[in-house]
Amino acid sequence: SEGGRPRGSVLDREERRATLVGSVEDKAAVALSFRGFAMAALNQTFVEVPDRDLNGQPSWWSQDGQYFLYYSPQYLHWKANAVRSAGGDGA
């Protein structure tokens, strides 16, 4: 809670960290595909939607339109969330 107030939602978090092995080229990514999450709904392809910036960064949306990835400056990393109609905090 912030300032002694309870949060508006309860989060069930699964966190995965990755280590890059190899090299990186500066290219625009068309899509990101994930697998290995316990929450099976996140194991899919996400595409960048440039006109849906969040926190000054592009957001990435699942092919089924139910989940999105966004950068959180508060936590200094990318996060996944469900759209409000799918039970998430929404955007």
N, C-alpha and C positions, 0 to 999 in steps of 0.2 A: 504494500500500500504506500501511496505517496502522501506525506503530511498527515498520516494517521487515518486516511480515508481508504476504505476497501476499493479494490479495482472493480471496474465495470464488467470484466469478463475473467474467466478462469482459463489459463492456457495449459494445454497438454503439449509439451514440447519434446521434439526429437531433434537432436543436434548431431550433425555429421560434419567432420572436418576433413579436408582433402589436402594432400601435399602434391605439388606439381613436380613431376619428374620429366626432364627433357627441356625443351625450349619453347618460347612463345613468339609468335609473329603478330605484329600489329595489323589485324584484319577485322573487319566487321563480322560478327557472328550472326548467322541467319537463324539458328535455332540451338537450343540446349536440350539434351535428352538426359534424363535421370533414371537411375535404377538403384535398388538397394535400400530404399526407405521402408521402414516398418509400416508407415502409412501408405498403402498401395496407391492411393489417389495421386500422390506426388511422383510416382514412377511413370512419367510420360514426357512428352516433348513440350517445351515452352518456346514461344516465339516473341521477339522484341516488338513492342508496339510503340514506335517513337512518339506518337501524339498523346500518349498516356504517361507522361513523366510524373514521377512521384519523388519528392525531396530533391528535385533537380537532376534526377537520373532517369534513364529509360526504365520502363517496367516490362516484365516478361510475362506472358499469359499462356496458360495451358491450352492445349488444343480443344478441350471440352469447355473452356471458358469459365471454369469453376474456381481456378486457383491462379494466383499471380505472385511473382517474385519482385521484390523492391529493396532498395538500399535504405538502411536505417542509420542516419547519422548519429542517433542517440547511442546505438550499440556498435557502430563502426563496422557493420557487416550486412550482408544480404539476408533477407528473411522471406519466408513463404507465408501466404495467407489465403484463406478462402474468401470468395466474395460473400457479402452479407446474406444473400439468398441461399448460400450453401453452408451457413453456420459459422462463417468467419466474422472478423471485425469489419471487413469491407474496406472499400477505398472510395 
